[in-house]
Amino acid sequence: SALLPRARAVLPLLAWTYSETPAHTANFCELLRSLADGGAGPRLDLRATAWHAHKKYLLEMAARGLGTVPTALLAKGAAGAELRSAVRRLDAGRSAGEEGRRSYVFKPAVGSGGEGVDLYTLGEEGGEAAVLSRAREGDLLLQPFLGGVRRHGELCFVFVNGSLLHAVRKEPAGWSARGAQRVSRVDSPPAEALATALRAMGEARAACAARPGEQIYLARVDLLPDTAGGGGGEAAGEAAGGATGQPRWLVSELELGWPHLFLRAAEGGAAAATKAVAAGLLRHLERREADAAG
């Protein structure tokens, strides 16, 4: 729209078709960056939404030492040799799953809402062909399936304006029933998991060139339990997590800018999120008007 370049505040709430084609994605991200650079707010959320549109950010954060689910990127058009090389890298130091087979999650590197997420088991008939077929459509991420999720679920930390609003646990519900996952509030999440989520938030702010004191208004950090990272199966992996036998929690995904916040899990959560966003936008507009007057 011709109005967008003059906008003072932009909330990209209805933009989920950005992932339909690479051109859609590139244009969407360029628009967000140009709006932020032109003074629209919330600046950091606009930059963060563009930065994490392609999930290669997981590789960037892992390179900086953050605990993430081991991830390999298969470029669009990848061949069988590249897939097998990625599997060997992911296999290093990990134990086999049930019946000695290893399973991997593969997903579009650009996408939302769990679209296109599937499971690939090494040696399964037609498995490699299915992954390569999807790779012809666009970049893919390949990650080991962490079996500990069956027991421990997935932890999601919801942040509003940089502060933790609440944590929830999503229970596994199978590949075809993601929409029916049971979600429950976690009042005392594992300290290690919270520390990892906070560090992930810091890494995201740094990657998006946050100014001093500038926070992402709305964010969610999802973590999965690694119970076999050091090899030797689930028991060994949990032992490596410490005397409590807890798994090591690894970042599986960030949802920045306008994520699903699981507000029904926290009493007053919707009001708290609304107030924080409104207050942040008001500060942005006041700062912009002060700069213009000066």
Buried (B, 14 or more C-beta within 10 A) or exposed (E): EEEEEEBBBBBBEEBEEBBEEEEBBBEBBEBBBBBBEBBBBBBBBBBBBBBBBBBBBBEBBBEEEBBBBBBBBBEEEBEEEBBEBBBEEBBEEBBBBEEEEBBBBBBBBBBBEEEBBBEBBBEEEEBBEBBBEBBEEBBBBBBBBBBBBEEBBBBBBBBBBBEBBBBBBBBBEEEEEBEEBEBEBBEEBBEBBBEBBBBBBEBBBEBBEBEEEBBBBBBBBBBBBBBBBBEBBBEBBBEBBEEEEBBBBBBBBBBBBBBEBBBEBBEEBEEBBEEBBEEBBEEBEEEBEEEEEE
